[in-house]
Structures are given as C-alpha cells and as structure tokens.
Amino acid sequence: MTARLRPVAERTAAAAPARGPRPWTGDDPAGARWDPLREEPGPDAARCLALYAKLASGVTVVTARGEDGPLGMTVSAATSVSARPPLLLACLRDGSRTLGAVRAFGAFAVHLLREEQRDLAARFASPTTPAAQRFAGTDTCDVLGVPVFTESLAWSVCLVEDVRRYGDHHLVVGRVAAVHVGAGQPLLWHDRGFRSLAGPPVANGTG
C-alpha cells in the first residue's frame, strides 16, 4: 500500500517540538532536537550584562587629542591582538567624544591603571564629568601628540589601523608606536566593582 504523502510544511510542523522551555532527556528524541537558541532571538540585555560582569579584566583608560583639548574614557574592554606586528584593540562606546577624536586624529593611548588609581578610573567612567575635570590634577605628557598618564602602570600610544562597529560599541585596532611598562599592581574590574590582586601568582603547571 502506498503511504499518503503530506505537504512538507505539515510534516515539519508535526515534527517540531513545542515552544517554550523544555528540558532535554536522553529518551526523548523530540527533546534532543530542541534548541533554545533557534527558538528565541537571544537573552535580554540584563542577562547579557550579568554575564559580562563576571569577566575579570584590568581597568583601562583610552585618551586622544580632541579639537578643544584632551579627551578620554574608561573603556569596557581592551586586549592584545598581535605581537608582530604589535596591535592592540580597544572597545569604545558608540557616540562618545573620545571615539570621534580617535577617528579624527588617527592615534590614541591605552593606559593600564594601578590599583591606587580607582578615583581616576571612576572619574573617566562618569558620563557627567567634563573632559577638563577628568584630566584635572593628572600628570600627563604628549607622546606623538596624544596625552599620556605618566603614572599609570603601563601605557602605549597606537596609530589607528581599523575601526569597526559591532552593536553599541566600536572595536578600534591600533598599531603600537610607543610603549612604557612600569612596576606595581594592576587595578581590576569584576562583578561591577574595582578589585585588587591577592596572593602570589598561580603556577602554570608546566613544570
């Protein structure tokens, strides 16, 4: 006997699992096919920010030369990209004056802050603090035309290689043109608060 053929759309609907949370069980073939990432467009911003808050990172300030003076901001993320050629990446908020200055001037400085520089980090992170007040009382010098904090743990001046927008931030890749590394402990950010290193370095286990 020839089986009655059903339209593809009807067969697909019959095989699809019910929408909504459904735990997977090893003896449930339909449950094994259920994929929450296919069923939903993605978690909301609050859940994503809760995840991001668990990422521990060094606190970084990016500065640039603006038309009316130096500009700067505490950035959400900064990391190394390459040693040869030497490239750094900084993540800057869309619409920020610092981002505009970086694109216009073509150079910027990345500063890794010391654990004693919490006030400086908070000042450059405040959206209501004017640029002049952010730089007030800081020891700076110009390196390749970019304002640099001389008392930071380490700094580099980079020439812009690429700028790309992803979501509400821009990824800025810069080629390191000048660098200085000092001594001390870094200021860390974790779980929406400033932190400090504690204890000796952990062995890497390669011995």
Disulfide bonds with the S-S distance in Angstrom:
none
